[in-house]
Amino acid sequence: MGQQPNLELTESDLPRRTLEPGPPRRWRPIKPGLVTSPEEKPTGGVFGNTGPDPGYALRLIGGYELPDDDPDLRSVITGLTMARAAALGRAAVRDDIEVALILCGYWEESPPSLIERREGWLAAAPHDQRPGQTAVAETDPDHLVMKPSDLRYTIRHH
């Protein structure tokens, strides 16, 4: 559209060049202890060793018929199941629940020591910061990663 002869254009009315944004600045952490790479992620100790998809363990346990409907038992089984799955570097499977139940003394030939240990874990469960924290801490890591049949054999002959 042409300019009307009776209107005078000022410099502010003229088209302006739009500025291109500059290159982005490099990001740097501004807080100490901020994790910036996978290598810096703390593991072990109070941080634990999280396995892939720990929420799936909750889903599996929700569909599994436990021997008792006690929420403390569910908490202990959840902790042991997640710990076993994380130790094996995968998501939880039904064998993880089976191993947790064996460690809690829920099988035919269970020694009385397992039942006593389970009662201690159930008493500690409401006070645990994470589900089954006491049970996981008191369980031998070698027992945690065994196959269910091997674990029964080891416990029976130990």
JOZIJO-V300438 format. One record per backbone hydrogen bond with DSSP energy under -0.5 kcal/mol. NH is the residue of the N-H (numbers start at 1). CO is the residue of the C=O. If there is no record, write none. Layout:
# JOZIJO-V300438
NH_CO ; NH_CO
This chain:
# JOZIJO-V300438
7_4 ; 9_7 ; 13_10 ; 14_10 ; 14_11 ; 34_31 ; 40_37 ; 41_38 ; 44_48 ; 47_44 ; 48_45 ; 54_51 ; 56_53 ; 57_53 ; 57_54 ; 58_54 ; 59_55 ; 60_56 ; 61_57 ; 62_58 ; 63_59 ; 63_60 ; 64_60 ; 64_61 ; 66_64 ; 74_70 ; 75_71 ; 76_72 ; 77_73 ; 78_74 ; 79_75 ; 80_76 ; 81_77 ; 82_78 ; 83_79 ; 84_80 ; 85_81 ; 86_82 ; 87_83 ; 88_84 ; 89_86 ; 90_85 ; 96_93 ; 97_93 ; 98_94 ; 99_95 ; 100_96 ; 101_97 ; 102_98 ; 103_99 ; 104_100 ; 105_102 ; 106_101 ; 107_105 ; 110_107 ; 114_111 ; 115_111 ; 116_112 ; 117_113 ; 118_114 ; 119_115 ; 120_116 ; 121_117 ; 122_118 ; 123_119 ; 124_120 ; 125_121 ; 126_122 ; 127_124 ; 128_124 ; 128_125 ; 133_130 ; 136_132 ; 137_133 ; 138_134 ; 139_135 ; 139_136 ; 143_140 ; 144_140 ; 145_141 ; 146_143 ; 151_147 ; 152_148 ; 153_149 ; 154_150 ; 155_151 ; 156_152 ; 157_153 ; 158_155
